[in-house]
Amino acid sequence: MKGNFDTIINENRPVVVDFHALWCGPCKTQAPILKQLAEELGERIKIIKIDVDQNQMIAARYQIQSVPTLMIFKNGQILHKQAGVHSKAQLMGLLADKM
């Protein structure tokens, strides 16, 4: 995944990375919010999910200590990183000036 991950986060559009785990209750709350965001914003953003149990090296690289943690990248730069469930309104506000 590492090579693909680096290519994806270097895109010229915002990339929302959802660091999650299958066993995580709050992660299950975050998933439909991200789906709504993807439907609403379409190709203007990209959303990817990283299972921290399956991708431990990537999680360690970004010091993910709790799930869900959302990060927003653009052109390989970290624009946002925060643990916890984000509302659609929060995400829209974070992305508004980055698209």
N, C-alpha and C positions, 0 to 999 in steps of 0.2 A: 504493500500500500504506500510506502514512503515516497517512491518516485511519483506515483499518481497524485498523492496528496500535495506534494510540493508544486506540481504543475497546476493543480486546481487552485490553490491559494494565491498563485501568481497571476490569476486572471485580472482583467481590467474592469471587472464588475465586482460588487460586494459578494463575498462568499461567507455565508453563515455556517459555522461548523458547530454541530450539536454533539458534544462529548457526552455519551450516555452509557447506560448498562441495561441489559434486559431485565435484571432483577430490581431495578430502581422505580419506585412508585411515582415520584415527581417527574421522572423522565417520560412516563406514560401520559402525564398531564401536558407536558411540553409538546409532544409529538403532533397532536391535532392543531395546535396553535401554529406550528411551523408549516403544516400542510395548508392551512388557510392563507398564511403569508405567501407561500409559493403560488397558490392559485391566484391571489390578488396581484402580485408583482411580476409573475411570469418570468420572462427571460432577462429582466433587469437585474435579478439577483440569482445566486446559486445557493442551494442549501444541501449540505452533506451531513451524514450522520457517521460518527466514529464511535464504535463500541470499544470502550476503554479496556475491556477484558480481552478482546481480540487484537487490539492495536496498542499494546502497552508501551512500546517505544515512542510512538507519537504522543501518547498521553504524558509520558515522562518528560519528553522534550518541552512540552508547554506547561509542565508542572500542574497538571490537573489533579486536584486532591479531593474534589467532590463532584458528584453528578446530580443533575445535569449542569454542565458548564457550557455556556455559549461564547464563541469567539467570532468576531467579524474581521475578515481579511480583505484587503484590496491591494493588488500589485505586490503581494507578498508581505505587506505591512499589517501589523496587528492594530486594528482600529478600536476594538472593544474586547474585553474579557471579563465575564462575571458568572459566578455560580448561582444556581437557583433558577426557578421557573420565571421566564419572561412573558409578559402579556403581549398580545398582538400590538396594542397601542405603544408599549415600550419599544418593541422592535421597529415599528414604523417610524417612531421618533429617531431611533438610532440610525436608521437607514436613509432618512429623508434627504440629507445633504451629501450622501455618499454614492448615490446612483448616477 
